[in-house]
Amino acid sequence: MVRPGLRSGKRKIVKSPKKRYRVVSLRKKPNRAVCARCGAVLHGTARGTPVEIRRLTHSERRPSRPYAGVLCNRCLTRMIIENTRSA
């Protein structure tokens, strides 16, 4: 059995190589990534455990644009407009 701190509510029955059935507890999925300014859900970012995200290619992890994975598109356009007006 897994350490109590890593247990979640879901369990799965798995057949081992010795043809025995075992109960395995599944880990919970992390929450979705949110915008740092407005708190909206970010689209195009990977959602998984750090090990699962590490296995993805660089382009599958987050969009390729400035502040990707941090700001949503609305907040990014507002920030760019504010910076150009103040400069």
C-alpha positions in Angstrom: 0.0 0.0 0.0 1.1 3.6 -0.6 2.1 6.0 2.1 -1.0 7.6 3.6 0.0 11.1 2.5 -0.1 10.0 -1.2 -3.4 8.2 -1.0 -6.4 9.7 -2.8 -10.0 8.5 -3.0 -9.7 6.5 -6.2 -8.3 3.0 -6.3 -7.6 0.7 -9.2 -7.2 -3.1 -9.4 -4.0 -4.1 -11.3 -2.7 -7.5 -12.4 0.9 -7.9 -11.4 3.5 -9.9 -13.5 3.0 -12.9 -11.1 -0.7 -12.9 -12.2 -1.9 -11.6 -8.8 -4.3 -8.8 -8.4 -3.3 -5.7 -6.3 -5.1 -2.6 -5.2 -3.3 0.5 -6.3 -4.3 4.0 -5.1 -4.2 6.7 -7.9 -2.8 10.2 -7.4 -5.0 13.3 -7.8 -4.5 15.5 -10.8 -3.1 19.0 -10.0 -5.4 22.0 -10.4 -5.5 23.9 -13.7 -3.1 26.8 -14.3 -4.6 30.2 -13.7 -3.7 33.7 -14.8 -1.6 35.7 -12.4 -3.6 38.9 -12.8 -7.3 38.0 -13.2 -7.4 34.3 -12.1 -8.9 33.0 -15.4 -8.1 29.4 -16.4 -5.2 29.3 -18.9 -5.7 27.3 -22.1 -3.0 25.3 -23.8 -1.0 24.5 -20.6 -0.4 20.9 -19.6 -2.2 19.5 -16.6 -0.5 16.6 -14.8 2.0 15.6 -12.3 5.6 16.9 -12.7 6.7 13.6 -14.0 4.0 13.5 -16.7 4.8 17.1 -17.7 8.5 16.4 -17.9 7.8 13.6 -20.4 6.0 16.0 -22.8 7.8 17.9 -25.6 8.6 21.5 -25.0 5.9 22.7 -27.4 3.2 20.6 -25.6 3.9 22.1 -22.2 2.8 25.7 -22.9 2.1 28.0 -25.8 5.1 29.7 -27.4 4.5 33.4 -26.8 5.6 36.0 -24.1 4.3 35.3 -20.6 2.8 31.9 -21.7 1.6 29.9 -18.7 1.5 33.0 -16.5 -0.9 35.5 -18.1 -4.1 35.0 -20.2 -4.4 36.6 -23.6 -6.6 39.5 -22.4 -4.3 40.5 -19.6 -1.3 40.2 -21.9 -2.8 42.6 -24.4 -3.7 45.0 -21.7 -0.2 44.9 -20.3 1.4 45.5 -23.7 -0.9 48.5 -24.3 -0.2 49.9 -20.9 3.6 49.6 -21.4 3.6 51.2 -24.8 1.4 54.1 -23.6 3.6 54.8 -20.6 6.8 54.7 -22.6 
